[in-house]
Amino acid sequence: MVSEQPNVSATGHYSVSATARALGIDRKTLYRHTALRHIRQHRHKYTNRPFYVGSDIVRFWGAQY
């Protein structure tokens, strides 16, 4: 986990890889935190691909520090 707050837009949509990179963790670790409901995952309406909202990323990071 990175010690600095991730530089993400509060309203931006970020893929699983981009979210993991911003937080400095592995994708599997991100999936584990998602399963434990520490961070909320959304799905695109048409493609059904998972994404994370920037405000949720910052909130998750703040809860860890």
matplotlib code that plots the C-alpha trace (Angstrom):
import matplotlib.pyplot as plt

x = [0.0, 1.4, 1.9, 0.8, -2.8, -3.5, -3.8, -7.2, -10.2, -13.1, -15.6, -13.3, -13.8, -10.8, -10.2, -9.0, -5.4, -5.4, -6.9, -4.4, -1.6, -2.8, -3.0, 0.3, -1.2, -1.7, -5.0, -5.7, -5.3, -7.8, -10.2, -9.8, -10.7, -13.6, -14.9, -14.6, -16.5, -13.7, -14.0, -17.0, -16.8, -19.1, -19.9, -20.3, -23.9, -23.2, -19.9, -20.3, -16.6, -15.7, -14.5, -13.9, -14.8, -12.0, -13.8, -14.1, -10.3, -9.4, -11.9, -10.3, -6.8, -7.8, -9.3, -6.0, -3.9]
y = [0.0, 3.4, 5.9, 8.9, 9.5, 8.1, 10.8, 10.0, 12.0, 11.7, 11.1, 9.1, 5.4, 3.2, -0.4, -3.1, -2.8, 1.0, 0.9, -1.7, 0.4, 3.5, 1.8, 0.0, -3.5, -6.6, -7.2, -10.3, -8.3, -5.8, -8.6, -9.9, -6.4, -6.2, -9.6, -8.4, -5.2, -2.9, -1.2, -1.1, -2.4, -1.2, -2.8, -1.0, -1.1, -2.5, -4.3, -5.6, -4.9, -4.1, -0.6, 1.5, 5.1, 7.5, 8.6, 5.0, 4.5, 7.5, 6.4, 2.9, 4.3, 6.6, 3.7, 1.8, 4.7]
z = [0.0, -0.9, 1.9, -0.2, -1.1, -4.6, -7.3, -8.7, -9.7, -7.3, -10.1, -12.3, -13.2, -12.8, -14.0, -11.7, -12.8, -12.6, -9.1, -7.9, -9.4, -7.7, -4.3, -4.8, -4.2, -6.4, -8.2, -6.1, -3.0, -4.4, -5.2, -1.6, -0.2, -2.6, -1.4, 2.2, 1.2, 2.2, -1.2, -3.5, -7.0, -9.8, -13.1, -16.5, -17.7, -21.2, -20.9, -17.4, -16.7, -13.1, -12.2, -9.1, -8.5, -7.4, -4.3, -3.1, -3.8, -1.6, 1.1, 1.1, 1.3, 4.2, 6.1, 5.8, 7.2]

ax = plt.figure().add_subplot(projection="3d")
ax.plot(x, y, z, "-o")
ax.set_aspect("equal")
plt.show()
